[in-house]
Amino acid sequence: MSDSQKLTPAEFLAQLKQRSPAKSGSTASNGSAGSSAKGSTSSAPAPNPPPRSAAATATLAKPKPAAAKSAAAKSAAAVKPTPTVKSPPAKATTAAADLDGLDLDFSDLDAPATTDNAEAAAPAAVAVEAPPTESTAPKEPPEAGAGKGGAGPTIFLKRHSHLSELFERVNKLLGSQDKNDGPYRPRSPENLDETRLTQDEVERLALKYLLAKGTSSGRGICSQIKLPFTIVDPILKQLKSEQLVAYRGTAEMGDYEYVITDFGRERARRFAEECSDYGAAPVSLQDYLKAMAAQSIADQVVTAEHLHKAFKDLIISREMLDQLGPAINSGRGMFLFGEPGNGKTSIAERITQCFGSSIWIPRALGIDGDIIRLYDPGVHDAVEDAAAPTLFQTDVDQRWVHIVRPTVIAGGELTMKELEVTQNMQTKVCEAPLQLKSNCGTFVIDDFGRQTMPVTVLLNRWIVPLEKRYDFLNLPSGKKVQVPFDQLIIFSTNLEPKDLVDGAFLRRIPYKIQVPDPTEEEFHKIFQAIAPKMGFTYDRSAIDYLIMTHFRGVRPLRSCQPRDLMLQVKNFCTYRGTARKITPEAFDFAVKNYFSVL
């Protein structure tokens, strides 16, 4: 059929309505149409047909080929008079009406079917106008939602599988991902209520950003405050109607360039005096608690395989790994003690890698008007492949950031101030304490016992959180909130634990692991691993000379000594301008410098 003979959706629906019969007791209208097409007349007057378009009228008026007329005449003589057809139920009409407004091409419906029925040779337009009777129509199983009056949209989509697959794909892409299968992912909010923010809070962020930036598009503001465009766009238009912002120009995809007005500038300055932050919109404490519960470190299981993978770059005995494994799986605190230089800090830094997973944390928390910055680039390592906003809205809430499980290390510089919520008096923005930043990860207190504050002060601060697994934070507003204390606490010290703390605190640290001195064979393995990294070739005889001359019966072995001595030899070769080679002479020079006061 040519393009001029194709039926539009409206014309197709108009012809579908003609399938409904007249009042009970009269001949069906489609039967009248069929007899008039064959040249016969009906004994009962037919009701006035609905108006047709010019294209449909021209199609019906087109003369039939001679072969088609002869076949149609034989069929009319063989078929009994068409019985009265009951009106289809209202649902079928409604389902058919659902097709109205769709830009669909019905040209492939006009092709005659390959069947033995005589009506297959008739023009397709007549087949649409007069549906087949019970004696000539091919039998098809009824479809749900199609009704009794004929084929509905379900059969239409079944016959055109490519359209059905397209609709399923679109529904899959547009459908919200509410399933929590697999790792936790913060779902992007679909409306303002799901953000747990008020419209006033979003307006404040947008106005403060425009006050600092001057002008920006709507999507630029969304990228700054990390909220979807569908939520921010109506709020920006409301600010426009209140003359707080104005249009400066148009942007792509129905967006505008916004500029703050003098009236809006005055209001934004008042907002900035209360809090100058205009970064990512804060996440509620309720959502944060749910996320921490879903990603708790207590739910992680560490196996021997995970442990070997995390410590593959360290020379560590199997006995030590067997001690560390149960301590890590406990999710509680542990003491790592031993002589300095044996790798306590290196072990503590790699413990988090045993979990081998990443987590989502909010960029900022909003608690009753106080904004607490949680994401710290100096502490947290963002995952590079984290979901980022694209041309289409992503399914991840951009107020959250994807990071590897955190490992927070605090040494002798640790103070009590870093363990409490602190507020910047100029910006009025609060900074999260270290234990909150380390949630779902590891918190290492290195050189425990050498902090400026007394050990008892630190222990008294944490004696309850270590046992209850939750902590209380005092906010600048005076409110106290309960937050998770969900991290593996590691106290690393070269002092004897019993000399630092009392029995009550030691009871809350169930694992005390000593990191021993390396054996001579482990000492060789450390040299063997370090030498190629510094450009040397491992020479076992030179290492044996070093051990026998400068260590055996003289001083104990330490795990840090191979690295430090090799660095001395490297500098010695560089100064002499000789090739990098391990020699007894070079080791004598290195030992003299390294152990001069020992």
Solvent accessible surface area in square Angstrom, and as a share of the most:
residue,aa,sasa,rsa
1,M,97,0.43
2,S,62,0.40
3,D,112,0.58
4,S,88,0.57
5,Q,43,0.19
6,K,59,0.25
7,L,13,0.06
8,T,69,0.40
9,P,25,0.16
10,A,64,0.50
11,E,28,0.13
12,F,20,0.08
13,L,17,0.08
14,A,32,0.25
15,Q,6,0.03
16,L,27,0.14
17,K,134,0.57
18,Q,15,0.07
19,R,54,0.20
20,S,43,0.28
21,P,16,0.10
22,A,31,0.24
23,K,176,0.75
24,S,116,0.75
25,G,78,0.75
26,S,38,0.25
27,T,52,0.31
28,A,3,0.02
29,S,28,0.18
30,N,19,0.10
31,G,21,0.20
32,S,13,0.08
33,A,26,0.20
34,G,12,0.11
35,S,27,0.17
36,S,77,0.49
37,A,44,0.34
38,K,93,0.40
39,G,69,0.66
40,S,58,0.37
41,T,131,0.76
42,S,43,0.28
43,S,123,0.79
44,A,32,0.25
45,P,127,0.80
46,A,54,0.42
47,P,63,0.40
48,N,145,0.74
49,P,84,0.53
50,P,54,0.34
51,P,125,0.79
52,R,83,0.30
53,S,40,0.26
54,A,89,0.69
55,A,35,0.27
56,A,3,0.02
57,T,71,0.41
58,A,66,0.51
59,T,19,0.11
60,L,56,0.28
61,A,79,0.61
62,K,119,0.50
63,P,111,0.70
64,K,41,0.17
65,P,86,0.54
66,A,87,0.67
67,A,82,0.63
68,A,11,0.08
69,K,111,0.47
70,S,55,0.36
71,A,31,0.24
72,A,16,0.13
73,A,60,0.46
74,K,144,0.61
75,S,17,0.11
76,A,48,0.37
77,A,93,0.72
78,A,84,0.65
79,V,47,0.27
80,K,167,0.71
81,P,127,0.80
82,T,51,0.30
83,P,75,0.47
84,T,81,0.47
85,V,64,0.37
86,K,178,0.75
87,S,75,0.49
88,P,34,0.22
89,P,58,0.36
90,A,81,0.63
91,K,165,0.70
92,A,15,0.12
93,T,69,0.40
94,T,84,0.49
95,A,18,0.14
96,A,18,0.14
97,A,53,0.41
98,D,97,0.50
99,L,15,0.07
100,D,84,0.44
101,G,72,0.69
102,L,67,0.33
103,D,143,0.74
104,L,31,0.16
105,D,88,0.46
106,F,6,0.02
107,S,31,0.20
108,D,78,0.41
109,L,52,0.26
110,D,13,0.07
111,A,72,0.56
112,P,97,0.61
113,A,73,0.57
114,T,145,0.84
115,T,66,0.38
116,D,151,0.78
117,N,55,0.28
118,A,42,0.33
119,E,72,0.32
120,A,21,0.16
121,A,64,0.49
122,A,27,0.21
123,P,50,0.31
124,A,18,0.14
125,A,5,0.04
126,V,30,0.17
127,A,55,0.43
128,V,18,0.10
129,E,9,0.04
130,A,22,0.17
131,P,32,0.20
132,P,61,0.38
133,T,34,0.19
134,E,132,0.59
135,S,87,0.56
136,T,21,0.12
137,A,29,0.23
138,P,92,0.58
139,K,174,0.74
140,E,89,0.40
141,P,93,0.59
142,P,131,0.83
143,E,40,0.18
144,A,93,0.72
145,G,55,0.53
146,A,4,0.03
147,G,33,0.32
148,K,190,0.80
149,G,34,0.33
150,G,36,0.35
151,A,43,0.34
152,G,11,0.10
153,P,25,0.16
154,T,57,0.33
155,I,14,0.07
156,F,18,0.07
157,L,50,0.25
158,K,131,0.56
159,R,134,0.49
160,H,17,0.08
161,S,68,0.44
162,H,114,0.51
163,L,31,0.15
164,S,31,0.20
165,E,112,0.50
166,L,95,0.47
167,F,79,0.33
168,E,115,0.51
169,R,163,0.59
170,V,58,0.33
171,N,101,0.52
172,K,169,0.71
173,L,131,0.65
174,L,144,0.72
175,G,38,0.37
176,S,60,0.39
177,Q,116,0.51
178,D,92,0.47
179,K,170,0.72
180,N,143,0.73
181,D,123,0.64
182,G,62,0.60
183,P,120,0.76
184,Y,63,0.24
185,R,121,0.44
186,P,6,0.04
187,R,95,0.35
188,S,10,0.07
189,P,9,0.05
190,E,102,0.46
191,N,69,0.36
192,L,44,0.22
193,D,124,0.64
194,E,65,0.29
195,T,1,0.00
196,R,114,0.42
197,L,18,0.09
198,T,78,0.46
199,Q,76,0.34
200,D,67,0.35
201,E,67,0.30
202,V,0,0.00
203,E,25,0.11
204,R,69,0.25
205,L,8,0.04
206,A,0,0.00
207,L,1,0.01
208,K,13,0.06
209,Y,22,0.08
210,L,0,0.00
211,L,43,0.22
212,A,65,0.51
213,K,122,0.52
214,G,28,0.27
215,T,41,0.24
216,S,8,0.05
217,S,21,0.13
218,G,0,0.00
219,R,67,0.24
220,G,25,0.24
221,I,0,0.00
222,C,11,0.06
223,S,60,0.39
224,Q,52,0.23
225,I,0,0.00
226,K,50,0.21
227,L,8,0.04
228,P,9,0.06
229,F,38,0.16
230,T,102,0.59
231,I,11,0.06
232,V,0,0.00
233,D,21,0.11
234,P,77,0.49
235,I,8,0.04
236,L,0,0.00
237,K,91,0.39
238,Q,75,0.33
239,L,0,0.00
240,K,68,0.29
241,S,79,0.51
242,E,71,0.32
243,Q,130,0.58
244,L,1,0.00
245,V,1,0.01
246,A,31,0.24
247,Y,83,0.32
248,R,166,0.61
249,G,30,0.29
250,T,111,0.65
251,A,27,0.21
252,E,107,0.48
253,M,107,0.48
254,G,64,0.62
255,D,1,0.01
256,Y,67,0.26
257,E,56,0.25
258,Y,0,0.00
259,V,42,0.24
260,I,7,0.03
261,T,33,0.19
262,D,121,0.63
263,F,106,0.44
264,G,0,0.00
265,R,73,0.27
266,E,95,0.43
267,R,68,0.25
268,A,0,0.00
269,R,130,0.48
270,R,121,0.44
271,F,24,0.10
272,A,32,0.25
273,E,136,0.61
274,E,102,0.46
275,C,22,0.13
276,S,41,0.26
277,D,13,0.07
278,Y,76,0.29
279,G,20,0.19
280,A,14,0.11
281,A,0,0.00
282,P,11,0.07
283,V,1,0.00
284,S,21,0.14
285,L,34,0.17
286,Q,90,0.40
287,D,26,0.14
288,Y,1,0.00
289,L,67,0.34
290,K,113,0.48
291,A,0,0.00
292,M,5,0.02
293,A,70,0.55
294,A,65,0.50
295,Q,11,0.05
296,S,16,0.10
297,I,4,0.02
298,A,61,0.47
299,D,101,0.53
300,Q,47,0.21
301,V,110,0.63
302,V,7,0.04
303,T,65,0.38
304,A,65,0.50
305,E,135,0.61
306,H,74,0.33
307,L,5,0.03
308,H,82,0.37
309,K,144,0.61
310,A,8,0.06
311,F,5,0.02
312,K,163,0.69
313,D,81,0.42
314,L,45,0.23
315,I,69,0.35
316,I,39,0.20
317,S,36,0.23
318,R,155,0.57
319,E,123,0.55
320,M,9,0.04
321,L,11,0.05
322,D,87,0.45
323,Q,89,0.40
324,L,0,0.00
325,G,12,0.12
326,P,69,0.44
327,A,1,0.00
328,I,2,0.01
329,N,60,0.31
330,S,39,0.25
331,G,3,0.03
332,R,77,0.28
333,G,2,0.02
334,M,0,0.00
335,F,0,0.00
336,L,0,0.00
337,F,33,0.14
338,G,9,0.09
339,E,84,0.38
340,P,73,0.46
341,G,27,0.26
342,N,8,0.04
343,G,25,0.25
344,K,17,0.07
345,T,45,0.26
346,S,37,0.24
347,I,7,0.04
348,A,0,0.00
349,E,71,0.32
350,R,47,0.17
351,I,0,0.00
352,T,9,0.05
353,Q,111,0.49
354,C,2,0.01
355,F,20,0.08
356,G,68,0.65
357,S,50,0.32
358,S,40,0.26
359,I,0,0.00
360,W,10,0.04
361,I,8,0.04
362,P,0,0.00
363,R,66,0.24
364,A,7,0.06
365,L,1,0.00
366,G,23,0.22
367,I,10,0.05
368,D,100,0.52
369,G,73,0.70
370,D,18,0.09
371,I,23,0.12
372,I,1,0.00
373,R,111,0.41
374,L,3,0.01
375,Y,51,0.20
376,D,34,0.18
377,P,99,0.62
378,G,74,0.71
379,V,40,0.23
380,H,4,0.02
381,D,93,0.48
382,A,48,0.37
383,V,32,0.19
384,E,168,0.75
385,D,119,0.62
386,A,30,0.23
387,A,35,0.27
388,A,61,0.47
389,P,77,0.49
390,T,101,0.59
391,L,121,0.60
392,F,154,0.64
393,Q,102,0.45
394,T,20,0.12
395,D,55,0.28
396,V,2,0.01
397,D,5,0.03
398,Q,21,0.09
399,R,5,0.02
400,W,10,0.03
401,V,12,0.07
402,H,32,0.14
403,I,0,0.00
404,V,67,0.38
405,R,15,0.06
406,P,3,0.02
407,T,39,0.22
408,V,4,0.02
409,I,73,0.37
410,A,3,0.03
411,G,12,0.11
412,G,26,0.25
413,E,114,0.51
414,L,0,0.00
415,T,54,0.31
416,M,53,0.24
417,K,143,0.61
418,E,69,0.31
419,L,0,0.00
420,E,50,0.22
421,V,18,0.10
422,T,38,0.22
423,Q,53,0.24
424,N,74,0.38
425,M,126,0.56
426,Q,151,0.67
427,T,47,0.27
428,K,70,0.30
429,V,8,0.04
430,C,1,0.00
431,E,70,0.31
432,A,5,0.04
433,P,2,0.01
434,L,25,0.12
435,Q,4,0.02
436,L,5,0.02
437,K,14,0.06
438,S,0,0.00
439,N,3,0.02
440,C,0,0.00
441,G,0,0.00
442,T,0,0.00
443,F,0,0.00
444,V,0,0.00
445,I,0,0.00
446,D,25,0.13
447,D,60,0.31
448,F,1,0.00
449,G,24,0.23
450,R,130,0.47
451,Q,20,0.09
452,T,116,0.68
453,M,23,0.10
454,P,82,0.51
455,V,30,0.17
456,T,86,0.50
457,V,62,0.36
458,L,2,0.01
459,L,12,0.06
460,N,107,0.55
461,R,43,0.16
462,W,1,0.00
463,I,46,0.23
464,V,83,0.47
465,P,6,0.04
466,L,3,0.01
467,E,68,0.31
468,K,109,0.46
469,R,58,0.21
470,Y,69,0.26
471,D,5,0.03
472,F,91,0.38
473,L,2,0.01
474,N,83,0.43
475,L,8,0.04
476,P,61,0.38
477,S,74,0.48
478,G,67,0.65
479,K,92,0.39
480,K,119,0.50
481,V,8,0.05
482,Q,91,0.40
483,V,4,0.03
484,P,28,0.18
485,F,0,0.00
486,D,15,0.08
487,Q,0,0.00
488,L,1,0.00
489,I,1,0.00
490,I,0,0.00
491,F,0,0.00
492,S,1,0.00
493,T,2,0.01
494,N,46,0.23
495,L,63,0.31
496,E,75,0.34
497,P,8,0.05
498,K,147,0.62
499,D,107,0.55
500,L,34,0.17
501,V,12,0.07
502,D,92,0.48
503,G,53,0.51
504,A,50,0.39
505,F,2,0.01
506,L,35,0.18
507,R,150,0.55
508,R,41,0.15
509,I,0,0.00
510,P,65,0.41
511,Y,68,0.26
512,K,86,0.37
513,I,4,0.02
514,Q,101,0.45
515,V,7,0.04
516,P,78,0.49
517,D,56,0.29
518,P,13,0.08
519,T,80,0.46
520,E,67,0.30
521,E,89,0.40
522,E,40,0.18
523,F,0,0.00
524,H,8,0.04
525,K,97,0.41
526,I,17,0.09
527,F,0,0.00
528,Q,100,0.45
529,A,46,0.35
530,I,28,0.14
531,A,0,0.00
532,P,85,0.54
533,K,161,0.68
534,M,33,0.15
535,G,49,0.47
536,F,9,0.04
537,T,113,0.66
538,Y,55,0.21
539,D,52,0.27
540,R,113,0.41
541,S,77,0.49
542,A,3,0.02
543,I,0,0.00
544,D,51,0.27
545,Y,72,0.27
546,L,0,0.00
547,I,4,0.02
548,M,123,0.55
549,T,63,0.37
550,H,30,0.13
551,F,4,0.02
552,R,133,0.49
553,G,90,0.86
554,V,94,0.54
555,R,55,0.20
556,P,73,0.46
557,L,22,0.11
558,R,40,0.15
559,S,31,0.20
560,C,31,0.19
561,Q,11,0.05
562,P,0,0.00
563,R,127,0.46
564,D,29,0.15
565,L,0,0.00
566,M,0,0.00
567,L,88,0.44
568,Q,48,0.21
569,V,0,0.00
570,K,58,0.24
571,N,88,0.45
572,F,21,0.09
573,C,6,0.04
574,T,92,0.53
575,Y,182,0.69
576,R,129,0.47
577,G,68,0.65
578,T,80,0.47
579,A,87,0.67
580,R,104,0.38
581,K,132,0.56
582,I,4,0.02
583,T,41,0.24
584,P,62,0.39
585,E,105,0.47
586,A,1,0.01
587,F,0,0.00
588,D,55,0.29
589,F,86,0.36
590,A,0,0.00
591,V,9,0.05
592,K,153,0.65
593,N,71,0.36
594,Y,66,0.25
595,F,14,0.06
596,S,83,0.53
597,V,136,0.78
598,L,151,0.75
